[in-house]
Amino acid sequence: IGNGFVFTSGQIPAITGLDDQPDTFEGQVRQTIQNLAGVLAAAGSSLQHVVKINTYLTSPDQLEEYNRVYVEYFGTAKPARTTVCVSLWGVSLEIECVAVLAGKPEVAQ
């Protein structure tokens, strides 16, 4: 947390650990975003306060399904986003973000 912002580390689709992840990619995206929401809530923010997201996928083929789930959580006023394909260890995606602390002036999206 710094200057009214929350900076998260990368969240992955782990439920209780790397060996406990949803079976489908859609489920993994949902779990990752839910994990991100938990971190933000613990820091005094929420998904509605996210202003920047960095997403790391392991295949370009995942982008369409990722976008479909992403819009369910972030709607039409999506935060700025960078999405890249990389090699990850034991997971299919990772998401990190910057959010405004709840109660602070929101940045226009």
C-alpha positions, 0 to 999 in steps of 0.5 A: 500500500502506498499513496492511496494505492494497493499494489498486489503481487501476482495471484494464481488459480490455487485454491489451497495450493498448486495441487488444488486448482480448478480443472477448467481454464474458465474455473482457473480464471474465476479462482484467480480473480477471486483470489485477487479480490480477497487480497484487495479486500484484506488491504481495504480495496476491491475489484471495483477500485482496480485501475491497472491489471497485468495478466500473464497467460501461457497461450494466446488461445486462452485470450478469448475465454479469459476476456469472456470471464474478465468482463463478468468481473470488470464490466464495461468500465474496465481498468487499463490492462496489459496481457502477455503470454509467458511460461509459468510454473505449474499454473495457466495464468497469473494476475496482478493489479493496482487499485485505489484504496476504498474511500480515496478519490477514484481515478477515472477509468 
